[in-house]
């Protein structure tokens, strides 16, 4: 569910990477819900690392400069690594079901790949001095080798469609 209030600063809500990150938080929350007291700190850390992903995507988007945006996307990637590492450990030690881990791992893999491609495409724009803070771009992200999901997110970012 996304808010009906729209402006350029809230445009991150249309990004597939942000939507995937919101889904990840929900899956992580479900996976650790109901853990016994002695595991509450681990559950809390898992929720915090997965929560950090969508927050950093949003914060970077709202910063507007490509340098800052890339910094926050890379922090989101770090939080994804932290989240995955925790769930690998929980799976190997019988704290979560294998099916729960597979569901999380599949989503994290998709999100990692989308974020990595988004970072790469934005780095190309940065290196070519082809970034504008008005979020207007003249060419398609496909020219940068972006897959359709990344092209979707780049088009939203760079064409300023969210007013």
N, C-alpha and C positions, 0 to 999 in steps of 0.2 A: 504494500500500500504506500503510495507516494502522496505527498500533500498536493492539494489543488492550487496552492499559492505558488506562482511561478515568477521567476526573474532570472537574470543571468547568473547570479550568485548561487542559485539553487539548481543550476543545470546539471550538476553532478548526478542528480537523482535519475537522470535519463541514461547514464552510462551503464553499459552492461557489466563492466568490472565492479562498479559500485553495487549494482543489483546482486551480482554473484557474491560479493562480500557480505551483504546483508543476509543472504541465504546461508552463508557459512556460519555467521554468528548464531543463527537459529539452530543449525545442526549441532554446533559445538555446545550450545546451551542444553539441548536435548540429550546429548551424549553424556554429560556430567551431572545432569539433574538427578537428585536423589542419592548422590554418593554419600557414604558415611562421614561422620564428623572428622575423622582423622585424615580424610582426603579432601576436605573443603578448600585447603590452600591450593592444591593442585587444580581443583575444579575452578577456583577463582582465577588462577593464572591462565588457564585455558580459555575462559570466557574473555579475559582482558586481552590476550594476544589476538584472538579472533575479532574482538570488538575494535581493536586498533586498526585493522585493515580498512574497513569502510570509513573510519574516521580520518585516516591519513589520505585516502583518495579524495574525500570531500575537502579537507583542509588545503591540500595542494591545489585542487581545482579553484578554490576561492582565492588563492594567493595571486593568481593571474600571470606572474612572470614564469617563463619556462624553466629557469634555473630552480626556483623554489618548488614549482610543480613536480619537476623530476626528483627533487630531494624527497618530497613526501611520498611519491610513488615508490621510490626505493625503500623508504621506511616501511611502507605497506608490504613490500616483498619480504623484508626482514621479518615482519610480524607473521607472514604466511609461513615462513620457514620455522619460526618458533612454534606456531600452532601445529604444523605437521609433525615436527619432532616430538612434541608432547603426545600426540595421538598415536604415533608409531610405538612409543614406549608403553602407553596404556594398552594398546592392542597386544603387544608381545607379552605383557604381564597379566593378561586376562581381566583387565579393568573395564574394557568395552568389548562388545561382540565384534567379530570379524566383519559382519555385514555392515555394522555402523562405521567401522574404520574404512571399509571400501567406499561407502557413500561419501564420507568426508574426503578421502584421498582423491576420488574422482573429481569432486568439486574443486578442491585445492589445486589439482593439476591443471584443470581448465582455467581457473583464475590466474594461476602463475603464468601460464602461457599467454593469456590475454594481456596481463600486466607487462610482461617482458616485451611483447610486441608493441604495446602502446609506448613504453619507455623508449624502445629503439626508434620508433617513428618520430617521437618528439625530439630525441637527440639529433636525428637527421635534420629536422626543422631548425633546431637550435644551431647546429654546426653550419647550416646554410644561411644563417641570419634571416630565416624566413618565418619568424614568429612575430605576431603582432598582439599587443595586449587588448586590442578591440575584438579579438576572436573571429577575425574574418580571414579566409584563405581563398586563394584563386584556383588551386588545383585539388584534385582528389587524393585522399590518402592512399588509394590503390597504387598511385604512382610510386609510393614508397614501399611497395610490397606488402602492404597490410592485408591481413585476412579480413573477411567481411565483418566480423565482430569488432575488430580494431578500427576498420573503416567507419563503422557505425559510430563508435565512441569518438574518433577523431573528427568526423563530420559534425557531431554535436558540439564538441569542444571548439573547433576552429571556425565554424560558420556562424556561431552565436545564435542558434535557433531558439534558445530558451529566453524569452523576454518577459 
